[in-house]
Amino acid sequence: MTEKKLLMGNEAIALGAIEAGVQVVTGYPGTPSTEALETILRYADRCGIYTEWSSNEKVALETAVGAAYSGANVLVTMKQVGLNVASDPLMSLTYIGVKGALVLLVADDPGPHSSQTEQDTRAFGHFANIPVLDPANPQEAYELTKLAFELSHEFEIPVILRTTTRVSHSCGDVELAAAEPAPVEASCEGFTKDRRWTIFPRLTAERHPWLENVQVQLSERFSGLPYNSVSGSGKIGIIASGVSALYVKEAVKGFEEVFTLFRVGTVYPFPEKAALSFLKGIEKLIVVEELDPYLEEQALQLTGKAHLPVDIYGKKNGFFPVSGEYNVDIVIDSVNKVLAALGETASLSHASPAILRGALPPLPVRAPTLCAGCMHRTVFYAFKQAAKQLKKDAQVETIFSGDIGCYTLGNAYPLNMVDTCLCMGAGMSIAGGLSRTNPEAKQVAFIGDSTFFHSGIPAVVNAVYNGADVTLAVLDNRTTAMTGHQPHPGIGVTALGSPSKAIDIAGVVRSCGVEFVRTVETGSLENCVEAAKEAMEFKGPSAVVFKGKCVGITKSFTRFAIDPDSCTGCGFCVKQLGCPAIFLPTGEDKPLIQDSCSGCGLCAQICPSGAIREDGVKK
């Protein structure tokens, strides 16, 4: 008996994986993929599913591979940039294959909304010879997850389930096979020793032809699946995948006699037979897709191979935006450009009248900023003061390298404390490189606690080994804050909530050979400035571990307030910190502290007149 539920796309993927008999789930948190693993965590004990947040995506995949070699059904979750980290084992795994089933959920982020790239995983699947399924809504996310496990088990290769932000985070009615997930009944055969599991050049040479043949078989299979569907009856063809297909459906509503839509749900290997059937009678083809012109290239290749007289309109000839997230209006405007070029009289209309859209108030603009009371602000301010002192005493400039996390926001005014940011764990390595080309400057690298475990440790080892004059500032707020407060190896609690050995960051840094290591609590600005100054004055690799609590998980604290009688109106607190809890009301000459204050007390420690004090109000 089926059950219909309102689910987020990531929740639907999780329930699809459980229904498919998933036994091991690993991953690293990253928006927009995080909720899939977190949903499985809710059912892990009851359903008997081992689930973990791994230290990074490479480790997550390798852990999953070990389970899949034993015949288990495995899911690995990550965002698109995490696939880069996992790509080393993945490229080899496609040749070796698996014995159970291994599915990778990779969430792309057109926009981007919360990522440093707009990387398109469809192209990666093509590059690595890995099947890629591309759901358009939560229902398809649920169904294609189950299909991914079936395909992986049948063909003994990993399968990528590629989503985008709108699919992962949108909600919709999903028809489930059961009201509640049942305990997983799939059994694990166990590991059997076989030369197949050890990759050598000879094995690769033997398996490569097999892998290429699998692509042909998958293309044949995909051509008959209902996720590659045709609708409409017009002479102008449109090909689209994922959420872009939904934008097209809404855009051409009422014009079905003008257009025929080929919706591709299995994007790699490209379903050639189904596409050729669709292209019969089509002379003009419009390709609608976010990010890379992947489908457009497939269409160009197919029409050339089949000698079809079809003109193709997409990104490559300037009719559609080459980057960014699409929406219905963008699709309508782009299709209308094609229609105008074709001399067609038809013109798509926007879903809502322009007068109505114009009447909507603009969304308020909120600049990205650290939370009120964030411990990172204290660390940035401390290093800012220490750098000023270093410049005054020794005429030495400081370059600050950042990393991926909440603390990337340290680049914002008025802190201006992040000069570089590239990818997870790169801050320390970049600082090492800068030290070689800027020997007269002091290098400081900021890294979060979770990022330290993810990919920061090798950079520390490299700095010690090669004698880089770099100071590492570890911002330890006891959580993976940016993605929703997931645990990490330094906390002492696993994803399942069970106690574990907490890995001491300072101890790890010392074991790497760093001679100057300090640990300081962020509650005292004076101590933080002193530790920062000592570390920067040390010649060679040095490190300070700053310990505090993320305000997002702080349960109680006492707010601060400004005494108007003591306040001189200097505005120092506003100008120096950029704390969103402190503001200067319009027409007033003295600042106020809002209810969003979380009691860190940094403003009180820098106030020249001592006008900021605890107000006794606890939250």
C-alpha positions in Angstrom: 0.0 0.0 0.0 1.5 3.3 -1.0 1.6 6.5 1.1 1.9 10.1 -0.1 4.0 12.5 1.8 5.2 16.1 1.4 9.0 15.8 1.2 12.1 17.8 0.4 14.0 16.3 -2.5 16.9 15.3 -0.3 14.4 13.6 2.1 12.9 11.7 -0.9 16.4 10.5 -1.9 17.1 9.3 1.6 13.8 7.3 1.7 14.5 5.9 -1.7 17.9 4.7 -0.6 16.4 3.0 2.5 13.8 1.3 0.3 16.5 0.2 -2.0 18.2 -1.6 0.9 21.1 0.7 1.7 23.3 -0.6 4.4 26.1 1.9 4.7 25.9 5.6 4.2 28.9 8.0 4.3 29.4 11.6 3.4 30.7 15.0 4.2 28.2 17.9 4.8 27.8 20.4 2.1 24.9 22.5 0.9 22.7 21.5 -1.0 23.3 17.8 -0.3 23.4 17.7 3.6 19.8 16.8 4.4 19.9 13.5 2.6 22.3 11.9 5.1 20.7 13.7 8.0 17.3 12.2 7.0 18.9 8.7 7.0 20.3 9.4 10.4 16.7 9.7 11.7 16.0 6.1 10.7 19.5 4.6 11.0 19.1 2.8 14.3 15.6 1.4 13.5 16.6 0.3 10.0 20.0 -1.0 10.9 22.0 1.3 8.6 25.5 2.3 9.5 25.8 6.0 8.8 28.8 8.4 9.3 30.0 11.9 8.6 33.5 11.2 7.2 36.5 13.5 7.5 36.2 14.4 3.8 34.6 13.2 0.6 37.6 11.1 -0.5 37.5 9.2 2.8 33.8 8.9 2.6 34.0 7.3 -0.9 36.9 5.0 0.1 35.0 3.8 3.2 31.9 3.1 1.0 34.1 1.3 -1.5 35.3 -1.2 1.2 31.7 -1.9 2.1 30.7 -2.3 -1.6 33.5 -4.7 -2.2 31.9 -6.8 0.5 28.6 -6.8 -1.4 26.8 -4.1 0.6 24.4 -1.5 -0.8 26.1 1.9 -0.2 25.3 5.6 -0.5 27.8 8.4 -0.5 26.7 12.1 -0.2 28.5 15.3 -1.2 28.1 18.6 -3.0 29.7 19.2 -6.4 33.0 20.5 -5.2 33.3 17.5 -2.9 33.3 15.4 -6.0 36.7 16.9 -6.8 38.0 15.7 -3.5 36.6 12.2 -4.2 37.6 12.1 -7.8 40.9 10.2 -7.3 39.4 7.0 -6.0 36.4 7.4 -8.2 38.3 7.5 -11.5 39.9 4.1 -10.6 36.8 2.6 -9.1 35.0 2.9 -12.5 37.5 0.4 -13.9 37.4 -2.0 -10.9 33.7 -1.8 -10.3 31.8 -3.0 -7.2 30.2 -6.2 -5.9 27.2 -4.7 -4.1 25.8 -1.3 -5.2 27.4 2.1 -4.8 25.5 5.3 -5.5 26.9 8.8 -5.2 24.5 11.6 -4.5 26.2 14.7 -5.9 24.3 18.0 -5.5 25.2 20.8 -8.0 24.6 24.4 -7.1 23.7 26.6 -10.1 23.7 30.2 -9.1 25.8 29.5 -7.1 24.0 29.9 -3.8 26.5 28.5 -1.4 29.5 27.3 -3.4 32.7 28.5 -4.9 31.9 27.1 -8.4 29.0 26.2 -10.7 30.5 22.8 -11.5 28.3 20.5 -13.6 28.5 16.9 -12.6 26.9 15.7 -15.8 30.2 16.4 -17.5 32.1 14.6 -14.8 30.0 11.5 -15.4 30.9 11.6 -19.1 34.6 12.1 -18.2 34.7 9.2 -15.8 32.3 6.8 -17.6 29.9 6.8 -14.7 26.1 6.7 -15.4 24.3 9.9 -14.3 20.7 10.2 -13.4 19.1 13.7 -13.3 15.8 14.0 -11.4 13.6 17.0 -11.9 11.4 16.9 -8.7 11.2 15.1 -5.4 9.1 12.2 -6.8 11.7 11.5 -9.5 14.5 11.9 -6.9 12.9 9.1 -4.9 12.4 6.8 -7.9 15.7 7.5 -9.6 17.5 6.8 -6.3 16.0 3.3 -6.3 16.9 2.9 -10.0 20.5 4.0 -9.3 20.9 1.1 -6.8 19.4 -1.3 -9.3 21.7 -0.2 -12.1 24.8 -0.2 -9.9 24.1 -3.8 -8.7 23.3 -5.0 -12.2 26.3 -3.5 -14.0 28.7 -3.6 -11.0 29.7 0.0 -11.4 29.1 3.2 -9.3 26.2 5.4 -10.4 25.8 9.2 -9.8 22.5 10.7 -8.8 22.9 14.3 -9.8 20.6 16.9 -8.3 20.6 20.7 -8.2 19.7 23.1 -5.4 16.1 23.4 -6.6 15.6 19.7 -6.7 17.4 19.0 -3.4 15.6 21.7 -1.5 12.2 21.9 -3.2 9.3 20.2 -1.6 6.6 18.1 -3.3 4.1 15.3 -2.8 6.0 12.0 -3.1 4.2 8.6 -3.5 6.1 6.2 -1.3 6.0 2.4 -1.3 5.4 2.4 2.5 4.3 4.9 5.2 7.5 4.3 7.2 10.8 2.9 6.3 11.2 -0.8 7.3 14.4 -2.4 8.6 16.8 -3.1 5.8 16.7 -6.8 4.9 19.5 -6.9 2.4 22.4 -9.2 3.4 26.1 -8.5 2.9 28.1 -11.4 1.4 31.4 -10.3 2.9 34.8 -9.7 1.3 36.2 -12.3 -1.0 39.8 -12.0 -2.0 40.2 -11.5 -5.8 42.8 -9.8 -8.0 40.0 -7.7 -9.3 40.1 -5.5 -6.3 43.8 -4.5 -6.8 44.2 -2.0 -9.7 47.3 -2.4 -11.8 48.0 -1.3 -15.4 47.3 -4.8 -16.7 43.9 -4.9 -14.9 43.0 -1.4 -16.3 43.9 -2.5 -19.8 41.6 -5.5 -19.4 38.7 -3.6 -17.9 38.7 -0.5 -20.1 37.0 -2.3 -23.1 34.5 -3.8 -20.7 33.7 -0.3 -19.2 33.2 1.2 -22.7 30.8 -1.7 -23.6 28.8 -1.0 -20.4 28.2 2.6 -21.7 26.6 1.2 -24.9 24.4 -1.2 -22.9 23.3 1.6 -20.5 22.5 3.9 -23.4 20.2 1.1 -24.8 18.6 0.6 -21.5 18.1 4.3 -20.8 16.3 4.8 -24.1 13.4 2.7 -22.9 13.0 4.2 -19.5 10.0 6.5 -18.8 12.3 9.2 -17.3 13.2 10.0 -20.9 9.8 11.2 -22.2 8.3 13.1 -25.1 5.4 15.6 -24.9 3.8 18.0 -27.3 3.3 17.8 -31.0 5.0 20.8 -32.6 7.7 21.0 -35.2 10.1 22.9 -32.9 11.9 20.5 -30.6 13.1 21.3 -27.1 15.5 19.1 -25.1 16.0 19.6 -21.4 16.9 17.8 -18.2 16.4 18.2 -14.5 14.6 21.2 -13.1 15.1 23.0 -16.5 12.6 20.7 -18.0 10.0 21.9 -15.5 10.8 25.5 -16.4 10.2 24.6 -20.1 6.9 22.9 -19.3 5.6 26.0 -17.6 7.0 28.3 -20.2 5.4 26.6 -23.2 2.1 25.8 -21.5 -0.6 26.5 -24.1 1.8 26.2 -27.0 2.1 22.4 -27.1 1.1 22.4 -30.8 4.2 24.5 -31.5 6.8 22.6 -29.5 7.7 19.0 -28.7 9.7 18.5 -25.5 12.2 15.6 -25.0 12.8 15.4 -21.3 16.0 13.6 -20.4 16.2 12.0 -17.0 19.2 9.7 -17.6 21.7 12.2 -19.0 24.8 9.9 -19.2 25.1 7.7 -21.2 23.0 9.7 -23.5 19.8 7.7 -24.6 20.6 7.9 -28.3 17.7 5.7 -29.6 15.1 7.6 -27.7 16.7 10.9 -28.9 16.7 9.8 -32.5 13.1 8.8 -32.3 12.2 12.2 -30.9 14.2 14.0 -33.6 12.2 12.5 -36.5 10.4 15.4 -38.1 12.2 18.0 -36.0 14.1 20.6 -38.0 14.7 23.2 -35.3 16.0 22.1 -31.9 16.2 24.3 -28.7 18.4 23.0 -25.9 17.5 24.3 -22.4 20.0 23.4 -19.6 21.7 25.1 -16.7 25.5 25.3 -16.5 27.5 23.4 -19.1 26.2 22.8 -22.7 26.2 19.1 -22.0 23.0 18.1 -23.7 23.7 20.6 -26.5 27.0 18.8 -27.3 25.3 15.4 -27.2 22.7 16.7 -29.6 25.3 18.2 -31.9 27.2 14.9 -31.9 24.2 12.8 -32.5 22.7 14.9 -35.3 26.2 14.9 -37.0 26.6 11.2 -36.6 23.1 10.5 -38.0 23.4 13.2 -40.7 20.2 14.9 -39.5 19.3 18.3 -41.0 18.5 19.9 -37.6 19.5 23.4 -36.6 20.3 23.6 -32.9 19.9 26.7 -30.7 21.4 26.8 -27.2 24.3 28.3 -25.3 26.9 27.8 -28.0 25.2 30.3 -30.4 24.2 32.8 -27.7 20.5 32.1 -27.3 20.8 31.0 -23.6 22.9 32.2 -20.7 26.1 30.2 -20.4 26.1 30.3 -16.6 23.9 30.9 -13.6 20.6 29.5 -12.4 17.6 29.5 -14.8 14.0 30.2 -14.0 10.8 30.3 -16.1 11.3 33.9 -17.1 14.8 33.3 -18.4 13.6 30.3 -20.4 10.7 32.3 -21.9 13.0 35.2 -22.9 15.6 32.8 -24.4 13.0 30.7 -26.3 11.5 34.0 -27.6 14.9 35.0 -29.0 15.0 31.7 -30.9 11.5 32.2 -32.2 12.4 35.7 -33.4 15.5 34.4 -35.1 13.3 31.8 -36.9 10.8 34.4 -37.9 8.0 32.7 -36.0 4.9 34.6 -35.1 4.4 32.7 -31.9 5.8 34.4 -28.8 5.7 33.0 -25.2 4.1 35.2 -22.6 5.4 35.5 -19.0 3.5 33.6 -16.3 2.6 36.8 -14.4 1.7 40.2 -15.9 4.5 42.7 -15.8 2.3 45.1 -13.8 1.9 42.6 -11.1 5.6 41.7 -11.0 6.4 45.4 -10.8 4.1 45.9 -7.9 6.0 43.4 -5.7 8.3 45.1 -3.2 12.0 44.4 -3.7 13.6 41.9 -1.4 15.6 43.5 1.4 19.3 43.5 0.8 21.3 41.9 3.6 25.1 41.8 3.2 26.7 38.5 4.3 28.1 38.8 7.8 29.3 36.7 10.7 26.5 36.1 13.3 26.2 38.4 16.2 28.6 37.1 18.9 30.5 34.7 16.5 33.8 33.7 18.0 35.5 34.2 14.6 35.0 37.9 14.9 37.1 37.9 18.1 39.9 36.0 16.4 39.9 38.2 13.3 39.9 41.4 15.5 42.7 39.9 17.6 44.9 39.3 14.6 44.1 42.7 13.2 45.5 44.3 16.4 48.5 42.0 16.5 49.2 42.8 12.8 49.0 46.5 13.5 51.5 46.1 16.4 53.8 44.0 14.1 53.8 46.7 11.5 54.5 49.4 14.1 57.3 47.5 15.8 59.0 45.8 12.8 57.5 47.5 9.7 56.2 44.0 8.6 53.0 43.7 6.6 50.7 40.7 7.1 48.8 38.7 4.5 45.8 36.7 5.7 44.8 33.5 3.8 41.3 32.2 4.4 39.4 29.0 3.7 35.9 27.6 3.1 33.5 28.1 6.0 31.6 30.7 8.0 34.9 32.5 8.6 35.2 33.3 4.9 33.0 36.2 5.9 36.0 37.7 7.6 36.7 39.3 4.3 33.7 41.7 4.8 33.9 45.3 5.9 35.0 46.4 8.5 37.1 43.4 9.4 38.7 42.9 5.9 40.7 40.0 7.2 40.6 37.4 4.4 42.9 38.1 1.5 42.6 34.7 -0.3 40.1 31.9 -0.4 40.2 29.0 -2.9 38.9 25.7 -1.6 38.8 23.5 1.5 42.1 23.3 3.3 43.9 25.6 0.8 44.6 28.5 3.2 47.6 27.0 4.8 49.1 25.8 1.5 48.5 29.1 -0.2 50.1 30.9 2.8 53.2 28.6 2.3 53.4 29.6 -1.3 53.0 33.3 -0.4 55.9 33.0 2.1 58.2 32.0 -0.7 57.3 35.0 -2.9 56.7 37.5 -0.2 59.5 36.8 2.4 59.2 40.3 3.9 55.6 39.7 4.9 54.1 37.6 7.7 51.7 34.9 6.5 48.6 33.9 8.6 46.2 31.2 7.6 42.7 30.8 9.1 41.0 27.4 9.1 37.9 26.0 10.8 38.0 22.9 13.0 36.0 20.7 10.6 38.0 21.9 7.6 41.2 21.2 9.6 40.2 17.5 9.7 38.8 17.6 6.1 42.0 18.6 4.3 44.1 20.9 6.5 46.4 18.4 8.1 48.5 17.6 4.9 49.1 21.4 4.5 50.4 21.6 8.1 52.8 18.6 7.4 54.0 20.3 4.2 54.7 23.6 6.0 56.7 21.8 8.7 58.6 19.7 6.2 59.5 22.6 4.0 60.1 25.1 6.8 57.4 27.7 5.8 57.2 30.8 8.0 53.4 30.6 8.5 51.0 31.0 11.4 48.0 28.8 11.5 44.9 30.0 13.3 42.4 27.2 13.9 38.9 28.5 14.6 37.5 25.7 16.8 33.8 26.4 17.5 33.1 22.7 18.2 30.9 22.0 15.1 30.6 22.1 11.3 28.7 25.4 11.5 28.2 26.5 8.0 26.3 23.4 6.9 24.0 23.0 9.9 26.1 21.9 12.9 27.2 18.4 12.0 29.8 16.7 14.3 33.4 16.1 13.3 36.4 14.1 14.7 37.3 16.8 17.2 34.0 16.7 19.1 33.8 13.2 20.5 30.4 12.4 19.1 29.6 10.5 15.9 26.8 11.2 13.4 24.7 8.6 15.1 25.1 10.3 18.4 27.3 7.7 20.0 30.4 8.8 22.0 33.8 8.5 20.4 37.4 9.5 20.9 37.7 13.3 20.4 40.8 14.1 18.3 42.8 17.0 19.9 43.6 19.6 17.2 46.5 21.0 19.2 47.9 17.5 19.7 47.6 16.7 16.0 49.5 20.0 15.1 52.3 19.2 17.6 52.6 15.6 16.2 53.1 17.2 12.8 56.2 18.9 14.1 54.9 22.4 14.8 57.0 23.7 17.7 54.9 26.7 18.7 51.4 25.7 19.6 49.0 27.6 21.9 45.4 27.0 22.8 43.3 30.0 24.0 39.7 30.6 24.8 38.0 33.4 22.7 36.2 34.9 25.7 39.3 37.1 26.4 40.3 39.4 23.6 43.5 40.3 25.5 44.6 36.7 25.6 43.7 36.2 22.0 45.8 39.2 20.9 48.7 38.1 23.0 48.6 34.5 21.5 48.3 35.9 18.0 51.2 38.3 18.5 53.5 35.5 20.0 52.7 33.2 17.1 53.3 35.8 14.5 56.7 36.7 16.1 57.8 33.0 16.0 60.1 32.2 13.1 58.8 29.1 11.3 55.5 27.2 11.4 53.3 28.2 14.4 49.7 27.6 15.4 47.1 28.9 17.8 43.9 26.9 18.4 41.1 29.3 19.3 38.4 27.6 21.3 34.8 28.9 21.6 31.2 28.0 21.0 29.2 28.6 17.8 26.3 30.9 18.8 24.0 28.8 16.7 24.2 26.0 19.3 24.8 28.1 22.4 21.9 27.4 24.8 22.1 30.3 27.2 23.9 33.6 27.5 23.6 37.1 29.0 23.0 40.0 26.6 24.9 43.3 26.6 23.6 46.8 26.5 25.0 50.3 26.0 24.7 52.8 28.9 23.6 56.0 27.1 25.0 58.1 30.0 28.5 56.7 29.6 28.5 56.4 25.8 30.3 59.2 24.1 28.9 58.4 20.6 32.3 57.6 19.2 30.9 54.8 17.1 34.0 52.7 17.7 32.0 49.5 18.3 30.0 49.9 15.1 33.0 50.9 12.9 35.4 48.2 14.2 33.4 45.1 14.5 30.6 45.0 12.0 28.4 43.0 14.5 24.8 42.9 13.2 23.6 43.3 16.8 25.0 46.8 17.1 23.5 49.6 15.0 23.2 53.3 14.9 19.5 54.3 14.6 18.6 56.8 11.9 18.9 60.3 13.3 20.6 59.2 16.6 24.2 59.8 17.7 24.6 56.8 19.9 24.4 53.1 19.0 22.1 50.5 20.4 22.4 46.7 20.9 19.5 44.7 19.5 17.9 41.5 20.9 20.1 39.4 18.5 23.1 40.0 20.8 24.4 36.6 21.9 26.6 37.8 24.8 30.1 37.4 23.5 31.2 40.6 25.2 33.7 41.6 22.5 32.2 45.0 22.1 32.5 45.6 25.8 36.2 44.7 25.7 37.0 47.3 23.0 34.6 50.2 24.1 36.9 53.2 24.9 34.5 54.6 27.5 33.4 51.4 29.2 29.8 52.1 28.2 28.9 48.5 27.2 28.0 46.1 30.0 26.0 43.0 30.7 22.3 44.0 31.0 21.4 41.0 33.2 18.9 39.7 30.6 19.5 36.0 29.9 18.5 34.2 26.7 
